[in-house]
Amino acid sequence: MKKSIVVFLVILLTGMLVGCNLGQDKEQSKDGENNQSSTNTSNNKPKTNSSEQNHDKDETKNSLPKIEDYYPLKKNTSYIYEGIGNEFASYQTYNDYVEGKKLQQRVNNGGTELANVIEIRNGQVVKLYSRGEAYYRENLLKENGNGSPEILLKEPLRKGTQWILADSRVRTITELEASITTPTGTYKAIEVTTEGDHGKTLDYYAKNVGLVKSIFTSDGAEIISSLAKIEENVPHVQEIQFYYPNIDDSKLYYKNREVHFYTNDITRKVLAEEYKKLENDKVGIVFSKNTAINSLYLNKDSHVYIDLNKEFINEMSAGAAFETMILQSIVNTFGVYYQSDRVYLTINNAPYESGHITKQKGEYFLVDVEGAVKLR
């Protein structure tokens, strides 16, 4: 039983942001109020005309809180949560990409990193897609999804609004102004309760902040994640290994370098500029001044595809042996970054071809870091 509790800690905690996508949410909603029909027993009761009724409805609708206020799509902002009850209850989020009302959120709980694609649409906050082990940075906003959407929050934002998840858990807005205390302060928050066979989760959303606290309970165990810090105008920082050739001893060297990515930065452009920085005069240049990465991605076959411009070859001054080392440096750098053992390297979408080395269409390079030396 304890083992099952730990499993659900990792999946269900962190405000439904960490874990695999669930199935299709059934579009079932209740407003939580008693809508029993009643008979007008007084003939003297004044009648309300239709225009007055519509006006009252508009006023009621406009007075309800808006979902955008409770799930802000913030750029260059890191949310840090401290946890109690489980080693994965502490985590950090950062929005890698924000376009319109759609975002790609990175979630790092110390054990793994997830990329979640979330959209505000039709009065709902919907998780469309989730990818695990996403240690690299890639724009996934156009992914069609690896399952069915999961509704995290739903209008009308009033007590009693309810919907059912594909695994039969029931999610309900249970409070509108719950008083919630976190290390960042005390908030009046919307309480969303999710109940199922394996436990209950309470998620709290504060206006202009977002998720401030999550509480998961199951069989007497309780796991809590609370917002501990908000860092604004900051980048997401990744430590990336860059490989360089040394023709003098015929060895490859690598340097672990911190690379800064701000929301909506284009990964290939940032990495290309970083690769142009020479660590010292003992290793050779890999990317020349005018080298550019035309495209870079991890394909569904789990292999890396990188396309460089023609300047990479034109500005290279190297014999066959040194060119081989340069290419191996590139393959190692991007293969390790995407955790792949194969890299397809092309020039302007054509197979790699220079005066010394020629690749056929579909022919790849293998990652080989054996014997590489760390730069001091």
C-alpha positions in Angstrom: 0.0 0.0 0.0 2.9 2.4 0.8 4.4 1.7 -2.6 1.1 2.6 -4.4 0.9 5.9 -2.3 4.4 6.9 -3.5 3.5 6.2 -7.1 0.5 8.5 -6.9 2.5 11.1 -5.1 4.7 11.6 -8.2 1.8 11.5 -10.6 -1.0 13.4 -8.9 1.0 16.1 -6.9 2.3 19.4 -8.3 -1.1 20.7 -9.3 -1.8 18.1 -12.0 1.3 19.4 -13.9 3.6 16.5 -13.2 2.7 13.1 -14.7 1.3 11.5 -17.8 -1.7 12.9 -19.7 -5.0 11.5 -18.7 -7.8 10.6 -21.1 -10.6 12.7 -22.5 -12.5 14.8 -20.0 -16.2 14.3 -20.2 -17.9 17.6 -20.8 -20.1 17.3 -17.7 -20.6 20.5 -15.7 -22.8 21.4 -12.7 -23.1 24.8 -11.2 -23.6 23.4 -7.7 -26.7 25.4 -6.9 -30.2 24.0 -6.4 -32.0 24.6 -9.6 -35.3 23.1 -8.5 -38.3 24.3 -10.3 -40.9 26.2 -8.3 -44.5 27.3 -8.9 -45.4 30.9 -8.6 -48.3 30.9 -6.2 -48.8 34.6 -6.1 -50.8 36.3 -8.8 -49.6 39.7 -7.6 -45.9 38.9 -8.2 -44.6 41.4 -10.8 -43.4 40.0 -14.1 -39.9 40.7 -15.3 -39.5 41.4 -19.0 -37.0 39.5 -21.1 -34.6 42.5 -21.6 -34.4 42.9 -17.8 -33.7 39.2 -17.4 -30.9 39.3 -20.0 -29.4 42.3 -18.3 -29.4 40.5 -15.0 -27.7 37.5 -16.6 -25.0 39.7 -18.2 -24.3 41.4 -14.8 -24.0 38.0 -13.1 -21.8 36.7 -15.8 -19.5 39.7 -15.7 -19.3 39.5 -11.9 -17.8 36.0 -12.0 -14.0 35.8 -11.9 -12.2 35.1 -15.2 -10.1 32.0 -15.6 -7.2 34.0 -17.2 -6.8 35.8 -13.8 -6.2 32.6 -12.0 -3.8 31.0 -14.6 -1.6 33.8 -15.8 0.8 32.9 -18.7 3.9 34.6 -17.4 7.1 34.9 -19.3 10.6 34.7 -17.9 9.2 33.7 -14.5 10.2 30.8 -12.3 7.9 29.3 -9.7 9.6 27.4 -6.9 7.6 25.1 -4.7 8.7 23.5 -1.4 7.4 20.1 -0.5 6.5 18.1 2.5 5.9 14.3 2.7 7.8 13.1 -0.4 11.1 13.8 -2.1 9.3 14.8 -5.3 6.9 17.2 -3.6 9.4 20.0 -4.2 9.6 21.3 -7.8 10.2 24.2 -10.0 8.3 25.4 -13.1 9.3 27.7 -16.0 7.4 28.6 -19.2 9.7 27.8 -22.0 7.3 29.1 -24.6 4.2 31.3 -24.5 2.1 32.0 -27.6 -1.3 33.7 -27.3 -3.1 31.7 -24.7 -0.9 28.6 -25.0 2.2 27.8 -23.0 4.8 25.1 -22.7 5.7 24.6 -19.1 8.9 22.9 -17.9 8.4 21.1 -14.5 11.5 19.9 -12.7 11.0 17.9 -9.5 14.6 16.9 -9.0 14.0 13.4 -10.3 12.9 14.2 -13.8 11.8 17.1 -16.1 8.5 17.2 -17.9 7.3 19.5 -20.7 3.6 20.2 -20.5 1.6 22.1 -23.2 -1.3 23.9 -21.7 -3.9 26.2 -23.3 -6.7 28.5 -22.1 -9.6 28.0 -24.4 -13.4 28.0 -24.2 -13.3 29.0 -20.5 -11.1 26.1 -19.6 -7.4 25.5 -18.7 -6.6 22.4 -20.6 -3.4 20.3 -20.6 -3.0 19.1 -24.2 0.3 17.3 -24.2 3.0 16.0 -21.9 6.5 14.7 -22.6 8.6 13.0 -19.9 12.4 13.1 -19.6 12.4 16.4 -21.4 15.9 17.6 -20.4 16.4 19.3 -23.7 14.6 22.4 -24.9 12.3 22.1 -27.9 9.1 23.9 -28.9 6.3 21.4 -28.6 3.4 23.9 -28.9 2.2 22.3 -32.2 2.2 18.8 -30.9 -1.2 17.1 -31.5 -1.1 15.4 -28.2 -0.2 11.9 -26.8 -3.6 11.3 -25.3 -6.8 13.3 -24.7 -6.9 16.7 -23.0 -7.2 17.1 -19.3 -9.2 20.0 -17.9 -7.3 21.6 -15.0 -9.7 24.4 -14.3 -13.1 25.3 -15.7 -15.6 28.2 -15.9 -17.9 29.2 -14.4 -15.6 29.9 -11.5 -18.2 29.3 -8.9 -18.6 26.9 -6.1 -20.0 23.6 -7.3 -18.7 23.6 -10.9 -17.8 20.0 -11.6 -16.4 17.8 -14.3 -15.3 14.2 -14.7 -11.9 13.0 -15.8 -11.3 9.9 -18.0 -10.1 7.8 -15.1 -13.4 8.6 -13.4 -11.9 11.0 -10.9 -14.3 13.9 -10.1 -12.9 17.5 -10.1 -14.9 20.2 -8.4 -14.6 23.8 -7.5 -15.2 23.6 -3.7 -14.3 27.1 -2.5 -13.9 30.5 -4.1 -12.0 32.4 -1.3 -10.1 29.8 0.7 -7.5 31.3 2.9 -4.2 29.7 2.0 -0.9 30.4 3.6 2.4 29.7 1.8 6.0 30.9 2.3 5.2 33.7 -0.2 2.2 34.9 1.8 -1.4 34.4 2.4 -3.9 34.2 -0.5 -7.6 34.1 -1.1 -7.7 31.2 -3.5 -10.0 29.1 -5.6 -10.0 25.5 -4.2 -10.3 22.7 -6.7 -10.9 19.2 -5.3 -10.1 16.1 -7.3 -11.4 12.8 -5.8 -10.8 9.3 -6.9 -10.3 5.7 -5.7 -6.6 6.3 -4.6 -6.9 9.6 -2.9 -7.9 13.3 -2.9 -6.0 16.3 -4.2 -6.7 19.9 -3.3 -5.3 22.6 -5.6 -5.4 26.3 -4.8 -5.3 29.0 -7.5 -4.7 32.6 -6.5 -5.6 35.6 -8.6 -2.8 37.0 -10.7 -0.4 34.3 -9.4 -1.7 30.9 -10.4 -1.2 27.6 -8.5 0.0 28.4 -4.9 -0.5 25.1 -3.1 -1.4 21.4 -3.6 -2.3 18.9 -1.0 -2.6 15.2 -1.8 -4.0 12.7 0.8 -4.3 9.0 0.6 -4.7 6.3 3.3 -3.7 8.8 6.0 -0.6 10.0 4.2 -0.4 13.7 3.2 1.9 15.4 0.7 2.0 19.2 0.4 3.6 21.5 -2.2 3.6 25.2 -1.4 4.7 28.2 -3.4 8.0 29.2 -1.8 9.4 31.8 -4.3 8.6 33.6 -7.5 11.6 34.8 -9.5 10.7 37.3 -12.3 12.8 38.4 -15.3 15.0 35.4 -15.0 16.1 32.8 -17.6 15.9 29.0 -17.5 19.5 27.8 -17.1 20.8 24.5 -18.5 24.2 23.0 -18.1 25.3 21.8 -21.5 28.4 19.9 -22.6 30.2 21.5 -25.6 32.9 19.4 -27.3 36.0 20.7 -29.0 38.8 19.1 -31.0 42.5 19.3 -30.3 44.6 18.4 -33.3 47.8 18.4 -31.4 46.9 15.3 -29.3 44.0 14.0 -31.4 41.7 14.2 -28.5 38.3 15.7 -27.9 37.7 18.0 -25.0 34.5 19.1 -23.4 33.3 22.0 -21.2 30.2 22.1 -19.1 28.7 25.5 -19.7 25.7 27.2 -18.3 23.4 28.4 -21.1 20.6 30.9 -20.4 17.3 30.6 -22.2 14.5 33.1 -21.8 10.9 32.5 -22.7 10.4 32.1 -26.5 14.2 32.0 -27.2 14.9 29.8 -30.2 17.1 27.0 -29.0 19.1 26.4 -32.1 20.1 30.1 -32.3 21.2 30.3 -28.7 23.2 27.1 -29.0 24.9 28.2 -32.3 26.1 31.4 -30.6 27.3 29.6 -27.6 29.3 27.2 -29.8 31.1 30.0 -31.3 32.7 30.9 -28.0 36.2 29.4 -27.8 37.1 28.1 -24.4 40.9 28.5 -24.8 43.7 28.3 -27.4 44.3 24.6 -26.8 41.2 23.5 -28.7 40.0 24.3 -32.2 37.0 26.3 -33.4 33.9 24.2 -34.2 31.4 26.9 -35.4 32.8 29.7 -37.5 31.6 33.3 -37.3 28.9 32.8 -40.0 27.9 29.3 -39.2 24.2 29.0 -38.5 21.9 26.1 -37.5 19.0 26.0 -40.0 17.1 23.4 -38.0 17.6 21.2 -34.9 15.2 18.7 -33.4 14.8 15.3 -31.8 12.8 13.2 -34.2 10.2 10.6 -33.3 12.8 7.9 -34.0 14.8 9.3 -31.0 17.6 10.5 -33.3 18.9 14.1 -33.6 18.6 16.0 -36.9 20.7 19.1 -37.4 21.0 21.1 -40.6 23.8 23.7 -40.9 24.3 26.4 -43.5 27.0 26.2 -46.2 29.2 28.7 -44.4 30.1 25.9 -41.9 32.1 24.1 -44.7 33.2 27.2 -46.6 34.8 28.8 -43.5 36.3 25.6 -42.3 40.1 25.5 -42.7 40.9 21.9 -41.8 42.4 18.7 -43.3 40.6 15.4 -43.3 41.7 14.4 -39.8 40.8 17.7 -38.2 37.5 17.9 -40.0 36.6 14.5 -38.7 37.3 15.7 -35.2 35.2 18.8 -35.7 32.2 16.7 -36.9 32.6 14.4 -34.0 32.5 17.3 -31.6 29.2 18.5 -33.1 27.7 15.0 -33.0 28.7 14.6 -29.4 27.5 18.0 -28.3 24.0 17.7 -29.7 23.7 13.9 -29.2 24.5 14.2 -25.5 22.1 17.2 -25.2 19.2 15.2 -26.6 20.4 12.0 -25.0 20.6 10.3 -28.4 23.3 8.1 -29.9 22.7 9.0 -33.6 22.9 12.4 -35.3 21.9 13.2 -38.9 24.0 16.1 -40.0 23.1 17.8 -43.3 24.1 21.0 -45.1 21.2 23.1 -46.4 19.0 20.0 -46.3 21.5 18.0 -48.4 23.7 15.1 -47.3 27.0 16.2 -45.8 29.7 16.6 -48.4 33.1 18.3 -48.3 36.4 17.8 -50.0 37.3 15.1 -47.5 34.1 13.5 -46.2 30.9 12.5 -47.9 27.7 11.1 -46.5 24.9 9.4 -48.3 21.3 10.2 -47.9 20.1 8.8 -44.6 23.6 8.1 -43.3 24.2 9.2 -39.8 27.0 9.9 -37.3 27.4 8.0 -34.1 28.0 9.7 -30.7 31.3 8.7 -29.3 32.5 10.4 -26.1 34.9 7.7 -25.0 38.3 9.3 -24.2 37.0 12.8 -24.2 38.8 15.1 -21.7 37.1 17.6 -19.5 38.5 21.2 -19.9 39.7 22.8 -16.7 
